[in-house]
Amino acid sequence: MSSPSLSQQSSHALSRERLGLALGFVGMAIFGGTLPATRIAVSAIDPLALTALRTAIAGVASLALLIVLRRQFPPRRLRLQLAVASLCVSILFPFLMAVSMTAVDASHGGVVMGALPIATAFVAVLITHERPRPLFWIASIAGAALVVAFALRQGGGSLSSGDLLLFAAVAASAVGYAFSGRLTIEMPGWEVISWALVIALPISLPAAALFMPGHASAIAPGPWLALLYVALFSQWIGFFAWNAGLAMGGIARVSQMQLLQPFVTFTLAALFNGETITPQIVLFAAAVVATVAISTWTRSPNAPRPRR
């Protein structure tokens, strides 16, 4: 049998890259709905109960998938990293974000969370000992300053409790994403998030039972559907599409999709939360996105590729 021609190989590579970009877009869009869905959920479900329930539901689904596919537990040398990722992504970030959504709008949170790629890149640089160009640091500092300035302007000159919680959520998520990124060198991305959720089950399952709303039957369908969204999509399935997209389309190109996330959040917040998106919010978000783009482009291009 003859080997594929150069043109066939090129066409296959292009198709694979396009599929990677499409999957990256799907993952980004799923993540963009997290804040609006969380705001709907916390209107009727306590943030602590929401965190426990979403992590438990995603953890049980992850355990079922891992058992069906007969995946072996990660080796001992990876377990500390996995535990850190689990704590940050499965427990701290969802809880901090849920509490913040009781104090600020989803569109407001979308601007603050827009700095998450910068924070993640910063943590990744620290743990991988990369040496990015000076422009990376300048852009990162500028992006952080813009987010703080936005929060101060919205808060009348002071940071609200919601802002402080969002900043803490960004920090927790950045650490979790950075360690998850390191783990994707050793195992597929979907498996990383699945094991992270399974590791959290000894905490999330008892907590879900303990904090289950006593008035569950009186809660409208909307908050329950929002809970299922953040549990199955934001917490789990979104990572399948995102990590597969990174592997197929390349980290450098697909990660740029994340620049669109604040604007997806704004659109969904307007549609489902009835929030008014002011020109000031859009301008600050655009400025933050610009700094994210610069910091991404000027970071070391030799970052390792994740496994599928």
C-alpha angles and dihedrals in degrees: 000000000000119000119248115275122247091255092051091050090048091049091049091050091049092049090049091050092049091050088050091053091048092051090047090053091050091050092048092049091051091051090046089063094055099089096045091046092047091051090053092048096049090053086079107009124066112247092238092051091045092052093048094045097046093047093045094049092048090044094053091047090049093049091051092051094047091050093048091050091043095231116178121233111265117266120268094254091063099044098088091052089046091050091052091048090048094050093049102038101032103037118010100041097046092046096047091046093048093052091046091054089062089061108035138032122265090242090055089050090049091064094047093045088050086080092060094098089055092049091046092049090049093053091044090053090052096049096040095041093230119168107217123187120274089252089065091061093043092051092044093051091046091051093049091047091051092052092049091046090051092050092048092048092049091046096051095252100323136077115253124221087252091057093050090050091049091050089051090048091052091050093048093046093047092055091045094048093046093052090043088053091054090050092054087070087066102035140011115286094239089055092051094057092041094054090044089057094044091052088055093053096092086061102031099048097053090041091052091052092045098047100035106138111261090213094051094135091056095054113104120241093253098072091043092052089047089052091052090049095053091041101048103023110026094036100038126358094045089064090054092059095038097049093043089051092052091051095047102037100031129258096257096055103033095046088064087071087075088071088073095053099091090054092049088052091050092051094048092044089055093046101042105021098037092233123161112235106211125202088247091060092049093047094050091046091050091050092049090048090052092055090047090053092050094046091049094049094047097046118104108285093212097084112139120258117245122239119247 
